[in-house]
Amino acid sequence: MAYAVKRGIEKTKGFQIEMKKAQDASWDDLKNAAGITIGTPDYFDYMAGTVKDFFDRVFYPSQSKVKGSLTANIPCIFFVSGGTGGKPAIESLQKIGQAFKFNVIDYINGGSKITAGLLTKCENLGEKLAAESLHR
Ligand SMILES: Cc1cc2nc3c(=O)[nH]c(=O)nc-3n(C[C@H](O)[C@H](O)[C@H](O)COP(=O)(O)O)c2cc1C
């Protein structure tokens, strides 16, 4: 799903795409981002622990006493895979998206089967993110 989202973003020229595992991502990645996409499996009706850890690590750096939330309005999309669904993980991401004040454009709840149709949806999501990130 992540590679399909990436293909979608690449249809718009001019972006440098950084693709990282959550445990390798840091505040430096987020603070310089024109747009962000976060993907995770649904683990126990929540995002994966490493993704939650990423958000935990970058939250305080994202808060400025002078400027408020430094991540406000960053265009963002979420995608989730799950054994039986993925809705709870999507909901957990949306809540965190509100805390960071991301501009959450759209999301995909992928379920458990990676089909050609799902990957096309992921590509479309990437295209949408790129279009929105151009305005930032
Ligand atoms: C520890 C663990 C907890 C999981 N909990 C859920 C869950 O609560 N709901 C769900 O739909 N799938 C759950 N799954 C299934 C994963 O979401 C599914 O395996 C994943 O989206 C597909 O990625 P994979 O191919 O890397 O396993 C769980 C999987 C693991 C390993």
The ligand as an SDF file (V2000), in Angstrom:
LIG
                    3D

 31 33  0  0  0  0  0  0  0  0999 V2000
   -0.3770   -8.2630   17.3080 C   0  0  0  0  0  0  0  0  0  0  0  0
   -1.4290   -8.1810   16.2450 C   0  0  0  0  0  0  0  0  0  0  0  0
   -2.6740   -7.6500   16.5420 C   0  0  0  0  0  0  0  0  0  0  0  0
   -3.6530   -7.5680   15.5550 C   0  0  0  0  0  0  0  0  0  0  0  0
   -4.8610   -7.0200   15.8580 N   0  0  0  0  0  0  0  0  0  0  0  0
   -5.7840   -6.8580   14.8860 C   0  0  0  0  0  0  0  0  0  0  0  0
   -7.0360   -6.2290   15.1740 C   0  0  0  0  0  0  0  0  0  0  0  0
   -7.3300   -5.8440   16.3010 O   0  0  0  0  0  0  0  0  0  0  0  0
   -7.9220   -6.0700   14.1530 N   0  0  0  0  0  0  0  0  0  0  0  0
   -7.6390   -6.4740   12.8760 C   0  0  0  0  0  0  0  0  0  0  0  0
   -8.4670   -6.3020   11.9880 O   0  0  0  0  0  0  0  0  0  0  0  0
   -6.4590   -7.0860   12.5700 N   0  0  0  0  0  0  0  0  0  0  0  0
   -5.5300   -7.2830   13.5330 C   0  0  0  0  0  0  0  0  0  0  0  0
   -4.3300   -7.8730   13.2340 N   0  0  0  0  0  0  0  0  0  0  0  0
   -4.0640   -8.2570   11.8530 C   0  0  0  0  0  0  0  0  0  0  0  0
   -3.2080   -7.2270   11.1590 C   0  0  0  0  0  0  0  0  0  0  0  0
   -3.8720   -5.9910   11.0560 O   0  0  0  0  0  0  0  0  0  0  0  0
   -2.8090   -7.7290    9.7580 C   0  0  0  0  0  0  0  0  0  0  0  0
   -1.9990   -8.8520    9.9490 O   0  0  0  0  0  0  0  0  0  0  0  0
   -2.0650   -6.6820    8.9940 C   0  0  0  0  0  0  0  0  0  0  0  0
   -2.8910   -5.6000    8.6750 O   0  0  0  0  0  0  0  0  0  0  0  0
   -1.5460   -7.2340    7.6860 C   0  0  0  0  0  0  0  0  0  0  0  0
   -0.2350   -6.9940    7.6970 O   0  0  0  0  0  0  0  0  0  0  0  0
    0.7820   -8.2290    7.6430 P   0  0  0  0  0  0  0  0  0  0  0  0
    0.5720   -8.8160    6.2860 O   0  0  0  0  0  0  0  0  0  0  0  0
    2.0850   -7.5700    7.8210 O   0  0  0  0  0  0  0  0  0  0  0  0
    0.3890   -9.1660    8.7560 O   0  0  0  0  0  0  0  0  0  0  0  0
   -3.3680   -8.0190   14.2340 C   0  0  0  0  0  0  0  0  0  0  0  0
   -2.1070   -8.5690   13.9510 C   0  0  0  0  0  0  0  0  0  0  0  0
   -1.1510   -8.6590   14.9350 C   0  0  0  0  0  0  0  0  0  0  0  0
    0.2110   -9.2390   14.6120 C   0  0  0  0  0  0  0  0  0  0  0  0
  1  2  1  0
  2  3  1  0
  2 30  2  0
  3  4  2  0
  4  5  1  0
  4 28  1  0
  5  6  2  0
  6  7  1  0
  6 13  1  0
  7  8  2  0
  7  9  1  0
  9 10  1  0
 10 11  2  0
 10 12  1  0
 12 13  2  0
 13 14  1  0
 14 15  1  0
 14 28  1  0
 15 16  1  0
 16 17  1  0
 16 18  1  0
 18 19  1  0
 18 20  1  0
 20 21  1  0
 20 22  1  0
 22 23  1  0
 23 24  1  0
 24 25  2  0
 24 26  1  0
 24 27  1  0
 28 29  2  0
 29 30  1  0
 30 31  1  0
M  END
$$$$
